[in-house]
Amino acid sequence: MSLSRRSLLQSAAGFGLVGLTPALQAAAPIKPGAKAALIVVDVQNCFVEGGTLPVKGGAEVVPVINALAPKFQNIVATQDWHTPGHASFASAHSGQKAFSSIRLNYGEQVLWPDHCVQGTDDAALHKDLQLPTAQLIIRKGFNKGVDSYSAFQEADRKTVTGLAGYLKARGIDTVFVTGLATDFCVAWTALDARKAGFKAYVIEDATRAIDLNGSLAKAWKQMQAQGVQRIQSSDIA
């Protein structure tokens, strides 16, 4: 496939105009090296069936990520890690319902059911997730008044997690983002990776989405505009 045709197909797929498979095939297998990191976002009990905020098909990412992990020298995992009564919980705001939105002092905030409360089994990583070589776990959303989707920066867009500095100190310049959910924590992580100067891929079949009011299509459009590359696990050698 020529580069121009491949670019056209990728653009069309981003707008849902063509089937995904031809558009998402990499021109050649990608071999992650010492300068690449796999980021596994929020593959926790709260986001799979039986959890407090289940993402449809969430557990399906586990075997895909497990198969990818041995191909990476560097792996980082994240955990949503909320306080009881967190500002992102609908229950913390009188008269508000889950999945509605309000404006907090740092901007628009989707209100969620109580989920991933610190120290609970709901917040634990999925029991079947196999990341024995992961070097770092980033916990996010632990500041009671501020949500945190991204592994790099909290929702106030000021408070950093330290992940960018850690990766740069390790000489890592490329990240491959997987996990839950595509249109929130995965997308924000990939977008912030680009802002921090990293090359960023999202491995689509290693993610699942909430898709709240068209949020999935919006997220892919934003990621494409910022140079995030959309691939499949089969593209990784």
C-alpha positions, 0 to 999 in steps of 0.5 A: 500500500502506498504511503498516500493511500495508507494515510487516506485510509487512516484518515477515513477510518478516523471518521468512520468512513471505511472498515478499520482493518485495511486502515490500521495495518502497519506498513511493517511490523513494529519492534519496540526497543529499549526506547519504547514503553508499554503503558497499561492504563487502569486494567482494574476490577472497577472497569470490568464486568462486576465492577462499579464502572464496567466498560463493555468488554473491558476484560477482553483487553487482558489476554491481548495485553498479556501477549504484548507484554513480553515484547516490551523491555519497559512497562508502566501500569496505572491505577485509578485510586480515588478517595471516598467522596471524590469530586468526580463521583456523582454521589459527592454532588447533591441532586446530580446523577452519574454520567451527567456533567458539571463545571468544577473549578478546573473545568467540565467534569463528567460525574461517575458512579463511585469507583476505584476507591483506594485500598478496595478490591474494586481498585485492584488490578485485574487478577489475570493481568500478567505484567511481571516486568512492569517497573512502575505503577502510577496511581492517579485521581487520589487528590480528592478535589481533582479528577485524573484521567491521564497518566501524565497530568491531572485534570486541572492541567497543572499537576503532573504525575512525574511520568514524563520525567521518569520516562525521559530519564530512562531514555524512552521516547515512544509510548504504546498505550493500552487499557481502559477506557479508550475515550477517556484515560487512554486518550488523555494519556496518549494526547499528553504523551504527545504534548510531552514530546513522545511518539505515541501509539494507541493499540486499539484492540488492547483497549475498550471504550465507554463511548458516552455521547459520542466520546469515542469518535471525538477521542479518535479525532483528537488523537489523530489531529495530534499525531497519535498513531492508531494500530493493532496488537498484530502490528507489534513484532 
